[in-house]
Amino acid sequence: MDRVYRDRAQAGQLLGVAVKARFGATPALVLGLPRGGVPVAAAVARALGAPLDVIVVRKVGVPTRPELAMGAVAPGGVTIRNDDVLAQLPQAAAQFDVVASRERVEVARRERAYRGARPPLALNDSTAILVDDGVATGATVRAAIAAARQLGAAHVVVAVPVASIQALAMLQAEADDVVCLEAPSQFIAVGQWYLDFPQVTDDEVRELLLPA
């Protein structure tokens, strides 16, 4: 039976154990995908004794179904297109650039909101562990992988509590390593695998990023 997590904190604790078993001896930087991935990433960072930061990505949602990703954007001009979705929804595809431009504005806003006076993210020759609370289509995590490589990461690891089988296969092809605790055969949305799955606020993200 597939596991359902109590909340993001529990998922992060369990994920942290698995990540530490694989990478505990490797100096790494843990990067949460805001906003929901940051509480999970915070627990992973604590387990590793590693620094915590964020890599801001935004889903490019289908205009009539914003929860469905037709792609994603990340800092540095990174743009990922979900070709399967775009092929099925040609009317949405025609609006991709408009929606993507709007999401790039939000990426910039969140970068300022979360990083404040801290310098831009630098990943030169590092092992970057990208953490989200779950992966449905994989578009945002693919964008984060591309952004991490563009920022100079030498080794990119994706760590998630749960992912769809299709997304997991895609991430295994694009990341250097993947740690995924659950890959259910019946996957509708990330939230179905949590008993408590509230929206995470900007203030909560900023608080989690404060030095311990």
MARBA-3410 file (N, C-alpha, C, O; in Angstrom, 1 decimal):
212
0.9,-1.2,0.0,0.0,0.0,0.0,0.9,1.3,0.0,1.9,1.3,0.7 ~ 0.5,2.2,-0.8,1.3,3.4,-0.9,1.2,4.3,0.3,0.1,4.4,0.9 ~ 2.3,4.9,0.7,2.3,5.7,2.0,1.6,7.1,1.8,1.8,7.7,0.8 ~ 0.8,7.5,2.8,0.3,8.8,2.9,1.0,9.5,4.0,1.0,9.0,5.1 ~ 1.5,10.7,3.8,2.2,11.5,4.8,1.3,12.3,5.7,0.3,12.8,5.2
1.7,12.4,6.9,0.9,13.3,7.8,0.9,14.7,7.3,-0.1,15.4,7.3 ~ 2.1,15.2,7.0,2.3,16.6,6.6,3.7,16.7,5.9,4.4,15.7,5.8 ~ 4.0,17.9,5.5,5.3,18.1,4.8,6.5,17.9,5.8,7.5,17.4,5.4 ~ 6.3,18.2,7.1,7.4,18.0,8.0,7.7,16.5,8.2,8.9,16.1,8.2 ~ 6.7,15.7,8.3,7.0,14.2,8.4,7.6,13.7,7.1,8.5,12.9,7.1
7.1,14.1,6.0,7.6,13.7,4.7,9.1,14.1,4.6,10.0,13.3,4.1 ~ 9.5,15.3,5.0,10.8,15.8,5.0,11.7,15.0,5.9,12.9,14.7,5.6 ~ 11.2,14.6,7.1,12.0,13.8,8.0,12.3,12.4,7.4,13.5,11.9,7.5 ~ 11.3,11.8,6.8,11.6,10.5,6.2,12.5,10.6,5.0,13.3,9.7,4.8 ~ 12.3,11.6,4.2,13.1,11.8,3.1,14.6,12.1,3.5,15.5,11.7,2.8
14.7,12.9,4.6,16.0,13.2,5.1,16.8,11.9,5.4,18.0,11.9,5.2 ~ 16.1,11.0,6.0,16.8,9.7,6.4,17.3,9.0,5.1,18.5,8.5,5.1 ~ 16.5,9.0,4.1,16.9,8.3,2.8,18.0,9.1,2.1,19.0,8.4,1.6 ~ 17.9,10.4,2.1,19.0,11.2,1.5,20.3,11.1,2.2,21.4,11.0,1.6 ~ 20.2,11.1,3.5,21.5,10.9,4.3,22.1,9.6,4.1,23.4,9.5,4.1
21.3,8.5,4.0,21.9,7.2,3.7,22.7,7.2,2.4,23.6,6.4,2.2 ~ 22.2,8.0,1.4,22.8,8.0,0.1,23.9,9.0,0.0,25.0,8.7,-0.6 ~ 23.8,10.2,0.6,24.7,11.3,0.3,25.2,11.9,1.6,25.7,13.0,1.6 ~ 25.1,11.3,2.7,25.5,11.9,4.0,26.9,12.3,4.1,27.3,13.2,4.8 ~ 27.8,11.6,3.3,29.2,11.9,3.4,29.6,12.9,2.3,30.8,13.3,2.2
28.7,13.4,1.5,28.9,14.3,0.4,28.6,15.7,0.8,27.4,16.0,1.1 ~ 29.5,16.7,0.8,29.1,18.1,1.0,28.1,18.5,-0.1,28.3,18.3,-1.3 ~ 27.0,19.1,0.4,25.9,19.4,-0.6,25.2,20.7,-0.1,25.3,21.1,1.1 ~ 24.5,21.3,-1.0,23.6,22.4,-0.7,22.2,21.9,-1.0,21.9,21.4,-2.1 ~ 21.3,22.0,-0.1,19.9,21.6,-0.2,19.0,22.8,-0.7,19.1,23.9,-0.1
18.3,22.6,-1.8,17.5,23.7,-2.4,16.1,23.3,-2.5,15.7,22.3,-3.1 ~ 15.2,24.0,-1.7,13.8,23.8,-1.8,13.2,24.5,-2.9,13.6,25.6,-3.3 ~ 12.1,23.9,-3.5,11.3,24.6,-4.6,10.2,25.2,-3.9,9.2,24.5,-3.4 ~ 10.2,26.6,-3.9,9.1,27.3,-3.2,7.7,27.0,-4.0,7.7,26.9,-5.2 ~ 6.6,27.1,-3.2,6.8,27.3,-1.8,6.7,25.9,-1.0,7.3,25.8,0.0
5.9,25.0,-1.5,5.7,23.7,-0.8,6.9,22.9,-0.5,6.9,22.1,0.4 ~ 7.9,23.0,-1.4,9.0,22.1,-1.2,10.0,22.6,-0.1,10.8,21.9,0.3 ~ 9.8,23.9,0.3,10.8,24.4,1.3,10.7,23.7,2.7,11.7,23.4,3.3 ~ 9.5,23.5,3.2,9.4,22.8,4.5,10.0,21.4,4.4,10.6,20.9,5.4 ~ 9.8,20.7,3.3,10.4,19.4,3.2,11.9,19.5,3.1,12.7,18.7,3.7
12.4,20.5,2.3,13.8,20.7,2.2,14.5,21.1,3.5,15.6,20.7,3.7 ~ 13.8,21.8,4.3,14.4,22.2,5.6,14.7,21.0,6.5,15.7,20.9,7.1 ~ 13.8,20.0,6.4,14.0,18.8,7.2,15.2,18.0,6.6,16.0,17.4,7.3 ~ 15.3,17.9,5.3,16.4,17.2,4.6,17.7,17.9,5.0,18.7,17.3,5.3 ~ 17.7,19.3,4.9,19.0,20.0,5.3,19.4,19.7,6.7,20.6,19.6,7.0
18.4,19.7,7.6,18.8,19.4,9.0,19.4,18.0,9.1,20.3,17.8,9.9 ~ 18.8,17.0,8.4,19.3,15.6,8.5,20.7,15.5,8.0,21.5,14.8,8.5 ~ 21.1,16.3,7.0,22.4,16.3,6.4,23.4,17.3,7.1,24.6,17.1,6.9 ~ 22.8,18.2,7.9,23.7,19.3,8.4,24.2,20.2,7.3,25.3,20.7,7.4 ~ 23.3,20.4,6.3,23.7,21.1,5.1,23.0,22.4,5.0,22.0,22.6,5.6
23.6,23.4,4.3,23.0,24.7,4.1,21.7,24.5,3.3,21.5,23.6,2.5 ~ 20.7,25.4,3.6,19.4,25.4,2.9,19.2,26.7,2.1,19.5,27.8,2.7 ~ 18.8,26.6,0.9,18.5,27.8,0.1,17.3,27.4,-0.8,16.7,26.3,-0.6 ~ 16.9,28.3,-1.7,15.8,28.0,-2.6,16.2,28.2,-4.0,17.1,28.9,-4.3 ~ 15.6,27.5,-4.9,15.7,27.7,-6.3,14.3,27.9,-6.8,13.4,27.0,-6.8
14.0,29.1,-7.2,12.6,29.5,-7.5,12.2,29.1,-8.9,12.9,29.5,-9.9 ~ 11.2,28.3,-9.0,10.6,27.9,-10.3,9.2,28.2,-10.3,8.5,28.2,-9.2 ~ 8.6,28.3,-11.4,7.1,28.6,-11.5,6.5,27.7,-12.6,7.1,27.7,-13.7 ~ 5.5,27.1,-12.3,4.7,26.3,-13.3,4.1,27.3,-14.3,3.5,28.3,-13.9 ~ 4.1,26.9,-15.5,3.3,27.6,-16.6,2.0,26.8,-16.8,2.0,25.8,-17.5
1.0,27.2,-16.1,-0.3,26.4,-16.1,-1.1,26.7,-17.3,-1.1,27.8,-17.9 ~ -1.9,25.7,-17.7,-2.9,25.8,-18.7,-3.9,26.9,-18.3,-4.4,26.8,-17.2 ~ -4.2,27.9,-19.1,-5.1,29.0,-18.6,-6.4,28.5,-18.1,-6.9,29.1,-17.1 ~ -7.0,27.5,-18.6,-8.3,27.1,-18.1,-8.2,26.0,-17.0,-9.2,25.7,-16.4 ~ -7.0,25.5,-16.9,-6.7,24.5,-15.8,-5.3,24.8,-15.2,-4.4,24.1,-15.5
-5.2,25.8,-14.4,-3.9,26.3,-14.0,-3.1,25.3,-13.2,-1.9,25.4,-13.0 ~ -3.8,24.3,-12.6,-3.1,23.2,-11.9,-2.3,22.3,-12.8,-1.4,21.6,-12.4 ~ -2.7,22.3,-14.1,-2.0,21.4,-15.1,-0.9,22.2,-15.8,-1.1,23.2,-16.4 ~ 0.4,21.6,-15.6,1.5,22.3,-16.1,1.7,22.1,-17.6,1.8,20.9,-18.1 ~ 1.8,23.1,-18.4,2.2,23.0,-19.8,3.7,23.3,-19.9,4.2,23.3,-21.0
4.3,23.7,-18.8,5.7,24.0,-18.8,6.1,24.6,-17.5,5.3,24.6,-16.5 ~ 7.3,25.2,-17.4,7.8,25.8,-16.2,8.9,26.8,-16.6,9.5,26.7,-17.6 ~ 9.2,27.8,-15.7,10.2,28.7,-15.9,11.1,28.8,-14.6,10.6,28.5,-13.5 ~ 12.3,29.2,-14.8,13.2,29.3,-13.6,14.2,30.4,-13.9,14.2,30.9,-15.1 ~ 15.0,30.9,-12.9,15.9,32.0,-13.2,16.9,31.7,-14.3,17.2,30.6,-14.6
17.4,32.8,-14.8,18.4,32.6,-15.9,17.8,32.4,-17.3,18.5,32.0,-18.2 ~ 16.5,32.6,-17.4,15.8,32.5,-18.7,15.5,31.0,-19.0,15.1,30.7,-20.1 ~ 15.6,30.1,-18.0,15.2,28.7,-18.2,13.8,28.6,-18.5,12.9,29.0,-17.7 ~ 13.4,27.9,-19.6,12.0,27.6,-20.0,11.9,26.1,-20.3,12.7,25.6,-21.2 ~ 11.0,25.4,-19.7,10.7,24.0,-20.0,9.3,23.9,-20.6,8.4,24.5,-20.0
9.1,23.2,-21.7,7.8,22.9,-22.3,7.4,21.5,-22.0,8.2,20.6,-22.2 ~ 6.2,21.3,-21.6,5.6,19.9,-21.4,5.0,19.6,-22.7,3.8,19.8,-22.9 ~ 5.7,18.9,-23.6,5.2,18.7,-25.0,4.0,17.8,-25.0,3.1,18.0,-25.9 ~ 3.8,16.9,-24.1,2.7,16.0,-24.1,1.4,16.9,-23.9,0.4,16.7,-24.6 ~ 1.5,17.8,-22.9,0.3,18.6,-22.6,0.0,19.6,-23.8,-1.1,19.8,-24.2
1.1,20.2,-24.3,0.9,21.1,-25.4,0.3,20.5,-26.6,-0.4,21.1,-27.3 ~ 0.7,19.3,-26.9,0.2,18.6,-28.0,-1.3,18.3,-27.9,-2.0,18.3,-28.9 ~ -1.7,18.0,-26.7,-3.2,17.7,-26.5,-4.0,19.0,-26.4,-5.2,18.9,-26.6 ~ -3.4,20.1,-26.1,-4.2,21.3,-25.9,-3.6,22.5,-26.8,-2.9,23.4,-26.2 ~ -3.8,22.4,-28.1,-3.2,23.4,-29.0,-3.7,24.9,-28.6,-2.9,25.8,-28.9
-4.9,25.1,-28.1,-5.3,26.4,-27.8,-4.5,26.9,-26.6,-4.1,28.1,-26.6 ~ -4.1,26.1,-25.7,-3.3,26.5,-24.5,-1.9,26.8,-25.0,-1.2,27.7,-24.6 ~ -1.4,25.9,-26.0,-0.1,26.1,-26.5,0.1,27.5,-27.1,1.2,28.1,-27.0 ~ -0.9,28.0,-27.7,-0.9,29.3,-28.4,-0.7,30.4,-27.3,-0.2,31.5,-27.7 ~ -1.0,30.1,-26.1,-0.9,31.1,-25.0,0.3,30.9,-24.1,0.5,31.6,-23.1
1.2,30.0,-24.5,2.3,29.6,-23.6,3.2,30.8,-23.3,3.5,31.0,-22.2 ~ 3.6,31.5,-24.3,4.5,32.6,-24.1,4.0,33.7,-23.2,4.7,34.3,-22.4 ~ 2.7,34.0,-23.3,2.0,35.0,-22.5,2.0,34.5,-21.0,2.4,35.3,-20.1 ~ 1.6,33.3,-20.8,1.6,32.8,-19.4,3.0,32.7,-18.9,3.3,33.0,-17.7 ~ 4.0,32.2,-19.7,5.4,32.1,-19.2,5.9,33.5,-18.8,6.7,33.6,-17.8
5.6,34.5,-19.6,6.1,35.8,-19.3,5.6,36.3,-17.9,6.3,36.9,-17.1 ~ 4.3,36.0,-17.7,3.8,36.4,-16.4,4.4,35.7,-15.2,4.7,36.2,-14.2 ~ 4.7,34.4,-15.5,5.4,33.6,-14.4,6.8,34.0,-14.2,7.3,33.9,-13.0 ~ 7.5,34.5,-15.2,8.9,35.0,-15.0,8.9,36.2,-14.1,9.8,36.4,-13.3 ~ 7.9,37.1,-14.2,7.7,38.2,-13.3,7.6,37.7,-11.9,8.2,38.3,-11.0
6.8,36.7,-11.7,6.6,36.1,-10.3,7.9,35.5,-9.8,8.2,35.5,-8.6 ~ 8.7,34.8,-10.7,10.0,34.3,-10.3,10.9,35.4,-9.7,11.5,35.2,-8.7 ~ 10.9,36.5,-10.4,11.8,37.6,-10.0,11.3,38.2,-8.7,12.1,38.5,-7.8 ~ 10.0,38.3,-8.5,9.4,38.8,-7.2,9.8,37.9,-6.1,10.2,38.3,-5.0 ~ 9.7,36.6,-6.3,10.0,35.6,-5.2,11.5,35.6,-4.9,11.9,35.4,-3.7
12.3,35.7,-5.9,13.7,35.8,-5.7,14.0,36.9,-4.7,14.8,36.8,-3.8 ~ 13.4,38.1,-5.0,13.7,39.3,-4.1,13.1,39.0,-2.7,13.7,39.3,-1.7 ~ 11.9,38.4,-2.7,11.2,38.3,-1.4,11.9,37.3,-0.5,12.0,37.5,0.7 ~ 12.4,36.2,-1.1,13.1,35.2,-0.3,14.5,35.4,0.0,15.0,35.1,1.1 ~ 15.2,36.0,-0.9,16.7,36.2,-0.8,17.0,37.5,-0.1,18.0,37.6,0.6
16.2,38.5,-0.3,16.4,39.8,0.4,17.8,40.3,0.0,18.1,40.5,-1.2 ~ 18.6,40.6,1.0,19.9,41.2,0.8,21.0,40.1,0.5,22.2,40.5,0.2 ~ 20.6,38.9,0.6,21.6,37.8,0.4,22.0,37.8,-1.1,21.2,38.2,-1.9 ~ 23.2,37.3,-1.4,23.7,37.3,-2.8,22.9,36.3,-3.6,22.3,35.4,-3.0 ~ 22.9,36.4,-4.9,22.3,35.4,-5.8,22.8,34.0,-5.5,24.0,33.9,-5.1
22.0,33.0,-5.8,22.4,31.6,-5.6,23.7,31.3,-6.5,23.7,31.6,-7.6 ~ 24.7,30.7,-5.8,25.9,30.3,-6.5,26.1,28.8,-6.3,26.2,28.4,-5.1 ~ 26.2,28.0,-7.3,26.3,26.6,-7.2,27.6,26.0,-7.8,27.7,24.8,-8.1 ~ 28.6,26.9,-8.0,29.8,26.5,-8.7,30.4,25.2,-8.2,30.8,25.1,-7.0 ~ 30.4,24.1,-9.0,31.0,22.8,-8.7,30.4,22.1,-7.5,31.1,21.3,-6.9
29.2,22.5,-7.1,28.6,21.9,-5.9,27.7,20.7,-6.3,27.4,20.4,-7.4 ~ 27.4,19.9,-5.2,26.3,18.9,-5.3,25.0,19.6,-4.8,24.9,20.0,-3.7 ~ 24.1,19.8,-5.7,22.8,20.5,-5.4,21.7,19.4,-5.3,21.5,18.6,-6.2 ~ 21.1,19.4,-4.1,20.0,18.5,-3.8,18.7,19.3,-3.9,18.4,20.1,-3.0 ~ 17.9,19.0,-5.0,16.7,19.8,-5.2,15.5,19.0,-4.6,15.3,17.8,-4.8
14.7,19.7,-3.7,13.7,19.1,-3.0,12.3,19.7,-3.2,12.2,20.9,-3.2 ~ 11.3,18.9,-3.5,10.0,19.4,-3.6,9.1,18.5,-2.8,9.5,17.4,-2.3 ~ 7.8,18.9,-2.6,6.9,18.1,-1.7,6.3,16.9,-2.5,5.6,16.1,-2.0 ~ 6.5,16.9,-3.8,6.0,15.9,-4.7,6.0,16.3,-6.1,6.2,17.5,-6.4 ~ 5.9,15.4,-7.0,6.1,15.7,-8.5,4.9,15.0,-9.2,4.8,13.8,-9.2
4.2,15.8,-9.9,3.1,15.3,-10.8,3.5,15.1,-12.2,3.7,14.0,-12.7 ~ 3.7,16.3,-12.9,4.2,16.2,-14.3,5.7,16.3,-14.4,6.2,15.8,-15.4 ~ 6.3,16.9,-13.5,7.8,17.0,-13.5,8.3,18.3,-14.1,9.5,18.5,-14.2 ~ 7.4,19.1,-14.6,7.8,20.3,-15.4,8.6,21.3,-14.5,9.7,21.7,-14.9 ~ 8.2,21.6,-13.3,8.9,22.5,-12.4,10.2,22.0,-12.0,11.2,22.7,-11.9
10.3,20.7,-11.7,11.6,20.1,-11.2,12.5,20.0,-12.4,13.7,20.2,-12.2 ~ 12.1,19.8,-13.6,12.9,19.8,-14.8,13.5,21.2,-15.0,14.7,21.3,-15.3 ~ 12.7,22.2,-14.7,13.2,23.6,-14.8,14.3,23.8,-13.8,15.3,24.5,-14.0 ~ 14.0,23.3,-12.6,15.0,23.5,-11.5,16.3,22.8,-11.8,17.4,23.3,-11.5 ~ 16.2,21.6,-12.4,17.5,20.9,-12.8,18.3,21.7,-13.8,19.5,21.9,-13.7
17.5,22.2,-14.8,18.2,23.1,-15.8,18.8,24.3,-15.2,19.9,24.7,-15.6 ~ 18.1,24.9,-14.3,18.6,26.1,-13.7,19.9,25.8,-12.8,20.8,26.6,-12.8 ~ 19.8,24.7,-12.1,21.0,24.3,-11.2,22.2,24.1,-12.1,23.3,24.5,-11.7 ~ 22.0,23.4,-13.2,23.2,23.2,-14.1,23.7,24.5,-14.6,24.9,24.7,-14.7 ~ 22.8,25.4,-15.0,23.2,26.7,-15.6,24.0,27.5,-14.5,24.8,28.3,-14.9
23.6,27.3,-13.2,24.3,28.0,-12.2,25.6,27.3,-11.8,26.3,27.8,-10.8 ~ 25.9,26.3,-12.4,27.3,25.7,-12.2,27.3,24.4,-11.4,28.4,24.0,-11.0 ~ 26.2,23.9,-11.0,26.2,22.7,-10.1,26.9,21.5,-10.9,26.7,21.3,-12.1 ~ 27.8,20.8,-10.2,28.5,19.7,-10.8,27.7,18.4,-10.7,27.9,17.5,-11.6 ~ 26.8,18.3,-9.7,26.0,17.1,-9.5,24.7,17.5,-9.1,24.6,18.2,-8.0
23.6,17.1,-9.8,22.3,17.5,-9.4,21.5,16.3,-9.0,21.3,15.3,-9.8 ~ 21.0,16.4,-7.8,20.2,15.3,-7.2,18.7,15.8,-7.0,18.6,16.9,-6.5 ~ 17.7,15.0,-7.3,16.4,15.3,-7.0,15.9,14.4,-5.9,16.1,13.2,-5.9 ~ 15.3,15.0,-4.8,14.8,14.3,-3.7,13.3,14.7,-3.4,13.1,15.8,-3.2 ~ 12.4,13.7,-3.5,11.0,14.0,-3.3,10.4,12.8,-2.5,10.8,11.7,-2.6
9.3,13.1,-1.7,8.6,12.1,-1.0,7.8,11.2,-1.9,7.6,10.0,-1.7 ~ 7.2,11.8,-3.0,6.3,11.1,-3.8,6.3,11.7,-5.2,6.5,12.9,-5.4 ~ 6.2,10.8,-6.2,6.1,11.3,-7.6,5.3,10.3,-8.5,5.2,9.1,-8.1 ~ 4.7,10.8,-9.5,4.1,9.9,-10.5,5.1,9.1,-11.2,6.3,9.5,-11.3 ~ 4.7,7.9,-11.6,5.7,7.0,-12.3,6.2,7.6,-13.5,7.4,7.5,-13.8
5.4,8.4,-14.3,5.9,9.0,-15.5,6.9,10.1,-15.2,7.9,10.2,-15.9 ~ 6.6,10.9,-14.2,7.5,12.0,-13.8,8.8,11.4,-13.3,9.9,12.0,-13.6 ~ 8.7,10.4,-12.5,9.9,9.8,-12.0,10.9,9.3,-13.1,12.1,9.5,-13.0 ~ 10.3,8.7,-14.1,11.2,8.2,-15.2,11.8,9.4,-15.9,13.0,9.3,-16.3 ~ 11.1,10.5,-16.0,11.6,11.7,-16.7,12.8,12.3,-15.9,13.8,12.6,-16.4
12.6,12.3,-14.6,13.6,12.9,-13.7,14.9,12.0,-13.6,16.0,12.6,-13.6 ~ 14.7,10.7,-13.7,15.8,9.8,-13.6,16.7,10.0,-14.9,17.9,9.7,-14.9 ~ 16.0,10.4,-16.0,16.8,10.6,-17.2,17.5,12.0,-17.2,18.5,12.1,-18.0 ~ 17.0,12.9,-16.4,17.6,14.3,-16.5,18.5,14.7,-15.3,19.4,15.4,-15.5 ~ 18.2,14.1,-14.2,19.1,14.4,-13.0,20.2,13.4,-12.9,20.1,12.3,-13.5
21.2,13.7,-12.1,22.3,12.7,-11.9,21.9,11.6,-11.0,22.3,10.5,-11.1 ~ 21.1,12.0,-10.0,20.5,11.0,-9.1,19.1,11.4,-8.6,18.8,12.6,-8.6 ~ 18.3,10.4,-8.3,17.0,10.7,-7.8,16.7,9.9,-6.6,16.9,8.7,-6.6 ~ 16.2,10.5,-5.5,15.7,9.8,-4.3,14.2,10.1,-4.2,13.8,11.2,-4.0 ~ 13.4,9.0,-4.4,11.9,9.2,-4.3,11.4,8.0,-3.4,11.6,6.9,-3.7
10.7,8.4,-2.4,10.2,7.4,-1.5,9.0,6.6,-2.0,8.9,5.4,-1.7 ~ 8.1,7.2,-2.7,6.9,6.6,-3.2,6.7,7.0,-4.7,6.8,8.1,-5.0 ~ 6.3,6.0,-5.5,5.9,6.3,-6.9,4.6,5.5,-7.1,4.6,4.4,-7.8 ~ 3.4,6.0,-6.6,2.1,5.3,-6.7,1.7,5.1,-8.2,2.0,6.0,-9.1 ~ 1.0,4.0,-8.4,0.5,3.7,-9.8,-0.7,4.6,-10.1,-0.9,4.9,-11.3
-1.4,5.0,-9.1,-2.6,5.8,-9.3,-2.3,7.2,-8.7,-2.4,7.4,-7.5 ~ -1.9,8.1,-9.5,-1.5,9.4,-9.1,-2.3,10.5,-9.8,-2.3,10.6,-11.0 ~ -3.0,11.3,-9.0,-3.8,12.4,-9.5,-3.2,13.7,-9.2,-3.0,14.6,-10.1 ~ -2.8,13.9,-7.9,-2.2,15.2,-7.5,-1.3,15.0,-6.3,-1.5,14.0,-5.6 ~ -0.4,15.8,-6.1,0.5,15.7,-4.9,-0.2,15.7,-3.6,0.1,14.9,-2.7
-1.2,16.6,-3.5,-2.0,16.7,-2.2,-2.7,15.5,-1.8,-2.9,15.3,-0.6 ~ -3.0,14.5,-2.7,-3.7,13.3,-2.3,-2.8,12.4,-1.4,-3.3,11.5,-0.7 ~ -1.5,12.7,-1.4,-0.6,11.8,-0.6,-0.2,12.5,0.8,0.7,12.0,1.4 ~ -1.0,13.5,1.1,-0.8,14.2,2.4,-2.1,14.3,3.1,-3.1,14.6,2.5 ~ -2.1,14.0,4.4,-3.3,14.3,5.2,-3.5,15.8,5.5,-4.7,16.2,5.5
-2.5,16.5,5.7,-2.5,17.9,5.9,-1.6,18.6,4.9,-0.4,18.4,4.9 ~ -2.2,19.4,4.0,-1.5,19.9,2.8,-1.9,21.4,2.6,-2.4,21.7,1.5 ~ -1.7,22.2,3.6,-2.0,23.6,3.4,-1.1,24.4,2.4,0.0,23.9,2.2 ~ -1.6,25.5,1.9,-0.7,26.4,1.2,0.4,26.9,2.1,0.2,27.3,3.2 ~ 1.6,27.0,1.6,2.8,27.5,2.3,2.9,29.0,1.9,2.8,29.3,0.7
3.1,29.9,2.9,3.1,31.3,2.6,4.5,31.8,2.4,5.5,31.1,2.7 ~ 4.7,33.0,1.8,6.0,33.6,1.6,6.7,33.8,3.0,7.9,33.6,3.1 ~ 5.9,34.2,4.0,6.5,34.4,5.3,7.0,33.1,5.9,8.1,33.1,6.5 ~ 6.3,32.0,5.7,6.8,30.7,6.2,8.1,30.3,5.5,9.0,29.8,6.1 ~ 8.2,30.6,4.2,9.4,30.3,3.4,10.6,31.1,4.0,11.7,30.6,4.3
10.4,32.4,4.2,11.4,33.3,4.7,11.9,32.9,6.1,13.1,32.9,6.4 ~ 10.9,32.4,6.9,11.3,32.0,8.3,12.2,30.7,8.2,13.1,30.6,9.0 ~ 11.8,29.8,7.3,12.6,28.6,7.2,14.0,28.8,6.7,14.9,28.1,7.0 ~ 14.2,29.9,5.9,15.5,30.2,5.4,16.4,31.0,6.3,17.6,31.2,6.0 ~ 15.9,31.4,7.4,16.7,32.2,8.4,17.8,31.2,9.0,17.5,30.1,9.2
19.0,31.7,9.2,20.0,30.9,9.8,19.6,30.3,11.1,18.9,31.1,11.9 ~ 19.9,29.1,11.4,19.5,28.5,12.7,20.3,29.1,13.9,20.1,28.7,15.0
END
